[in-house]
Amino acid sequence: MKESQLKDVKATFSAIVDRAVAGEPTIVTRHGRKEAVVLSFKEYERLSKVPTFGELLAAFPGDADDVPERSQRPSRSYNSEF
């Protein structure tokens, strides 16, 4: 991934967008700090639609029998002498 300073991005924005569409995002820096990323809309959509862990669990294709029962751990009894 290429890095460019903000002043250079302003001057060559069209070329940076063309590269992003071609699959090469650019990190935009300001005063040496990474501030933003220019990437294609297609890549943005792909990244923004990542399912949550809960959605992945809900989409589990198996039956309830496919997941083994969780064993119960014995509860700890704490001694009050501490």
Beta strands, then each sheet from edge to edge (+ up, - down):
strand 1: 2-5
strand 2: 26-30
strand 3: 33-38
sheet 1: 1+ 2+ 3-
end
